[in-house]
Amino acid sequence: MRNPLQLTNTGPLEIRCKLELPFPFTVDHEECVIPSGGSQDISVEFDPGYKADKFCAQLDKKLVISYDDHPAVMVVELMGRVVWPNLDIDAKDLNFGVVLNETNKKVDVKMVNPTALVVAYRWYFSQDDIHPRVEPTPLASPMESWML
């Protein structure tokens, strides 16, 4: 993502300036010389690829413009947003407690799409969370098998 920024020298003297900003923001000119009454077009770029964890985020940083031979410093606020098609779910764990055979229990879960993106989703049970069935060993008695 790229946004233009124009620096204009309204003073009577030529200015030399340096632009500093943190990653993932970059500029196409890190130093510039602007004559009296002149302008310099700068392109500020944000790299959303810095955030690879697939969660939405907003990054607020500052572009600092300092001048050679002058103590003045200007600051431009920068904001970059990374948007992934995520869903916010109000429950991280669902505890159904004891559910008797031939009955069922319902637990409501609120799901919100916090972005303007359309989100397609599919429910499934993670195989990592399903406990394998414990089989009795051949040496175990029926009572010991039941207790497993």
C-alpha positions in Angstrom: 0.0 0.0 0.0 1.4 3.4 -1.0 0.3 6.9 -0.1 1.8 10.2 -1.5 3.1 12.9 0.7 4.2 16.3 -0.5 6.8 18.4 1.4 6.7 22.1 0.5 9.4 24.7 1.4 7.6 28.0 2.2 10.8 29.6 3.6 13.3 31.8 1.7 16.2 29.3 2.0 16.8 25.9 0.5 16.3 23.1 3.0 17.9 19.7 3.4 15.9 17.1 5.3 16.1 13.5 6.4 13.1 11.2 6.7 13.1 8.4 9.3 10.4 5.8 9.9 10.3 2.3 11.3 9.6 -0.9 9.4 7.1 -2.0 7.9 6.8 1.6 6.6 9.3 2.8 4.0 9.8 6.0 1.8 11.2 6.3 -1.6 13.5 9.2 -0.6 15.3 9.1 2.8 17.0 12.5 2.2 15.8 15.4 0.1 16.8 19.0 -0.9 13.9 21.4 -1.5 14.6 24.9 -2.9 12.8 27.9 -1.6 9.1 27.8 -2.8 9.6 24.3 -4.1 8.1 20.9 -3.3 9.2 17.3 -3.0 6.8 14.4 -3.6 7.5 11.5 -1.3 5.9 8.0 -1.5 5.2 6.3 1.8 4.7 2.6 1.6 3.3 0.1 4.1 4.1 -3.6 3.8 1.2 -5.6 5.3 3.3 -8.8 4.7 5.2 -8.1 8.0 2.3 -9.7 9.8 2.1 -13.3 8.8 0.1 -14.7 11.8 -3.2 -14.2 9.9 -4.7 -12.0 12.7 -5.9 -8.4 12.1 -3.8 -5.6 13.4 -3.4 -1.8 13.3 0.1 -0.4 13.5 0.6 3.3 14.5 4.1 4.7 13.9 5.7 8.1 13.2 7.5 9.5 10.2 10.2 11.9 11.6 11.4 14.7 9.3 14.6 16.4 10.6 16.5 19.3 8.9 20.2 19.8 8.4 21.5 22.9 10.2 18.2 23.4 12.0 16.8 22.0 15.2 13.2 21.8 14.0 11.6 18.3 13.7 8.3 17.5 12.1 6.3 14.4 12.8 3.7 12.8 10.6 1.5 10.1 12.1 1.3 6.9 10.1 -1.3 4.2 10.5 -1.3 0.8 8.7 -4.0 -1.8 9.0 -3.7 -5.5 8.2 -7.1 -7.2 7.7 -7.6 -10.9 7.5 -11.0 -12.6 7.2 -11.3 -13.5 10.9 -14.1 -14.3 13.2 -14.3 -13.4 16.9 -16.0 -16.1 18.9 -17.0 -15.3 22.5 -16.1 -18.8 23.8 -12.7 -20.5 23.6 -13.9 -23.7 25.3 -17.3 -25.3 25.4 -18.0 -27.4 28.5 -21.2 -29.5 28.0 -20.9 -31.1 31.5 -22.6 -34.4 31.9 -25.0 -35.3 29.1 -27.1 -38.5 29.5 -27.5 -41.0 26.8 -30.4 -40.3 24.4 -30.5 -36.6 25.4 -28.8 -33.6 24.0 -27.6 -30.2 25.3 -27.2 -27.0 23.4 -24.6 -24.3 24.1 -25.0 -20.9 22.3 -21.9 -19.3 20.9 -21.8 -15.8 19.5 -19.7 -15.3 16.4 -18.9 -11.8 15.0 -17.1 -10.7 11.8 -15.0 -7.7 13.0 -13.9 -6.7 9.5 -15.6 -5.5 6.3 -14.4 -8.6 4.5 -16.8 -11.5 3.7 -15.8 -14.5 5.8 -16.5 -18.0 4.6 -16.1 -20.7 7.3 -16.6 -24.4 8.0 -17.0 -26.2 11.3 -15.1 -29.3 12.1 -13.8 -31.2 15.1 -10.1 -31.1 15.5 -8.6 -34.6 15.5 -6.0 -33.5 18.0 -8.7 -32.9 20.6 -10.5 -36.2 20.3 -9.3 -38.7 22.8 -8.7 -42.2 21.4 -10.9 -45.0 22.8 -9.1 -47.0 25.5 -9.2 -50.7 24.7 -8.8 -53.1 27.6 -5.7 -55.2 27.8 -6.1 -59.0 27.4 -5.0 -59.5 31.1 -7.6 -57.1 32.5 -10.8 -58.4 34.2 -14.2 -56.9 33.0 -14.3 -54.7 36.1 -10.8 -53.3 35.4 -11.9 -52.7 31.7 -14.9 -50.8 32.8 -12.8 -48.5 35.0 -10.5 -47.5 32.2 
